[in-house]
Amino acid sequence: MFIHPTRTQLAEIGKRLNLPTIPPESFLSALIDVYTEYPDVEYEDILRDIANCYLEYKDNTFIRKIITGDNKMKPDDTVFGYLYYNDGEYEVCVAIN
Protein backbone atom coordinates (compact mmCIF):
# COMPACT_ATOMS: atom_id res chain seq x y z
CA MET A 1 0.00 0.00 0.00
CA PHE A 2 1.10 3.51 -0.77
CA ILE A 3 1.34 4.70 2.86
CA HIS A 4 4.80 6.26 3.13
CA PRO A 5 5.33 8.34 0.00
CA THR A 6 8.25 10.68 -0.36
CA ARG A 7 7.55 14.41 -0.35
CA THR A 8 8.40 14.44 -4.04
CA GLN A 9 5.86 11.72 -4.83
CA LEU A 10 3.11 13.42 -2.83
CA ALA A 11 3.91 16.77 -4.45
CA GLU A 12 3.78 15.21 -7.93
CA ILE A 13 0.38 13.64 -7.26
CA GLY A 14 -0.90 16.96 -5.93
CA LYS A 15 0.44 18.81 -8.96
CA ARG A 16 -1.21 16.40 -11.38
CA LEU A 17 -4.51 16.74 -9.51
CA ASN A 18 -4.20 20.57 -9.55
CA LEU A 19 -4.58 20.70 -5.77
CA PRO A 20 -4.71 24.03 -3.99
CA THR A 21 -2.60 24.40 -0.86
CA ILE A 22 -3.70 21.56 1.42
CA PRO A 23 -1.89 20.14 4.46
CA PRO A 24 0.02 17.06 3.27
CA GLU A 25 -1.28 14.92 6.16
CA SER A 26 -4.90 15.62 5.22
CA PHE A 27 -4.25 14.90 1.56
CA LEU A 28 -2.37 11.66 2.26
CA SER A 29 -5.07 10.47 4.66
CA ALA A 30 -7.76 11.02 2.00
CA LEU A 31 -5.60 9.33 -0.65
CA ILE A 32 -5.19 6.26 1.56
CA ASP A 33 -8.96 6.18 2.16
CA VAL A 34 -9.63 6.25 -1.59
CA TYR A 35 -7.43 3.23 -2.16
CA THR A 36 -8.52 1.05 0.78
CA GLU A 37 -10.11 -1.39 -1.67
CA TYR A 38 -6.77 -1.65 -3.51
CA PRO A 39 -4.18 -2.56 -0.84
CA ASP A 40 -1.45 -3.27 -3.39
CA VAL A 41 -1.63 0.12 -5.15
CA GLU A 42 1.70 1.75 -5.98
CA TYR A 43 2.75 5.29 -6.88
CA GLU A 44 2.73 4.55 -10.63
CA ASP A 45 -0.82 3.16 -10.35
CA ILE A 46 -2.03 6.42 -8.82
CA LEU A 47 -0.36 8.47 -11.56
CA ARG A 48 -2.00 6.22 -14.16
CA ASP A 49 -5.42 6.69 -12.50
CA ILE A 50 -4.98 10.47 -12.67
CA ALA A 51 -3.94 10.31 -16.34
CA ASN A 52 -7.02 8.18 -17.11
CA CYS A 53 -9.25 10.64 -15.18
CA TYR A 54 -10.27 7.96 -12.67
CA LEU A 55 -8.93 10.02 -9.77
CA GLU A 56 -9.80 13.71 -9.60
CA TYR A 57 -9.74 16.55 -7.11
CA LYS A 58 -13.07 18.31 -6.56
CA ASP A 59 -13.41 21.58 -4.65
CA ASN A 60 -15.35 21.88 -1.41
CA THR A 61 -18.60 22.77 -3.23
CA PHE A 62 -18.69 19.40 -5.05
CA ILE A 63 -21.07 17.59 -2.66
CA ARG A 64 -23.37 20.62 -2.44
CA LYS A 65 -23.69 20.65 -6.24
CA ILE A 66 -24.63 16.95 -6.27
CA ILE A 67 -27.22 17.29 -3.47
CA THR A 68 -28.91 20.55 -4.42
CA GLY A 69 -27.80 21.20 -7.98
CA ASP A 70 -26.17 24.49 -7.03
CA ASN A 71 -23.33 25.84 -4.96
CA LYS A 72 -25.01 28.89 -3.42
CA MET A 73 -24.58 27.63 0.12
CA LYS A 74 -21.29 28.52 1.77
CA PRO A 75 -18.88 25.58 1.54
CA ASP A 76 -17.74 23.82 4.69
CA ASP A 77 -14.49 25.47 5.81
CA THR A 78 -13.32 22.29 7.53
CA VAL A 79 -13.19 20.45 4.20
CA PHE A 80 -10.41 21.35 1.75
CA GLY A 81 -12.12 19.47 -1.06
CA TYR A 82 -12.70 15.91 -2.17
CA LEU A 83 -10.82 13.13 -3.88
CA TYR A 84 -13.23 11.49 -6.29
CA TYR A 85 -12.40 8.11 -7.82
CA ASN A 86 -14.56 6.44 -10.45
CA ASP A 87 -13.28 3.79 -12.87
CA GLY A 88 -16.72 2.63 -13.97
CA GLU A 89 -16.81 -0.27 -11.52
CA TYR A 90 -15.64 1.28 -8.25
CA GLU A 91 -16.67 4.76 -7.11
CA VAL A 92 -15.70 6.60 -3.94
CA CYS A 93 -15.60 10.20 -2.77
CA VAL A 94 -13.44 11.08 0.24
CA ALA A 95 -13.35 14.44 2.01
CA ILE A 96 -9.95 16.04 2.50
CA ASN A 97 -10.12 17.49 6.00
N, C-alpha and C positions, 0 to 999 in steps of 0.2 A: 504494500500500500504506500502511496505517496504521502507520507506523514512528516518527513524531515527534509523538506526541499532546501536548497541553498537560497540565499537572498537573490542571487542572479536568476534562478529558475522561477521563483515567485514573482519577481519583477517582470520577467518576460511574459508570463501568463497574464499578469495584470495589464501589461502594455497591449497584448493581443486582444484582450477583452475591452480595451478602452476604459479602464477603471478610473474613476476620480480618485482623489486621495482618500484612502481607507486604511485604518490600522491593519498591519500585516497579520496580526493574530486573528482578527475578526474574519478577514478574507480567507485565511488558511482553514479556519474552523468550518466556514461555509463550504469550502471546496472539498474538505474531507466528508462532510455530510452529503454532498451531492453524489460522491462516489462510494458510499457505503455498500451499495449493491455490487460493486466491482472491486473487491479487495485486492486484486492483483494489478490494478491500474498503475501505469508508470508515467513519468513526465512526458514522454513522446506521445502517449495515448491522449493525454489532455490537450496537447498542442494540436493533434489531429482532430479531436472533437471540436476545437475552436475553429479550425480551418474549414470543417464540414458544416459549421453553424449548428452543431448539436448543443454546444455550451455557449451561453450568452450572458452578458451582464445586462440587467434591467434596472432602471432607476427606482427610487423609492415610491414612485406613483404607480408602478406596474400593477400591483394587486388592486388598487383603487380603480384603475381603468377596467380591469376584468370584472369586478363586482358591480360597479355602477355605470360603466361605460364612459365615465369622464374622469378628470383629475382635478376637479374644482376644490375638493377638500384638501386641507393642508396635509402634506405627507408626514408620516411619523418620523420625528427627529432621531429616534433611537435606532432606526434602520437606515443603513447606508445604501441599501439597494438589495437586489436579489440576484442569485445565480440561478439561471433557468436552463435546465438540460432536457432535451427532447430529441430522441433518435428515431421516433416513430413507434417504438415498442416500449420504451421506458421514459417516463416523464417525471420530473421533480423540480420543485421551486424551493429554494432555501434562502431565508433572510440572512443578510450580512449585518450582524449587529454586535 
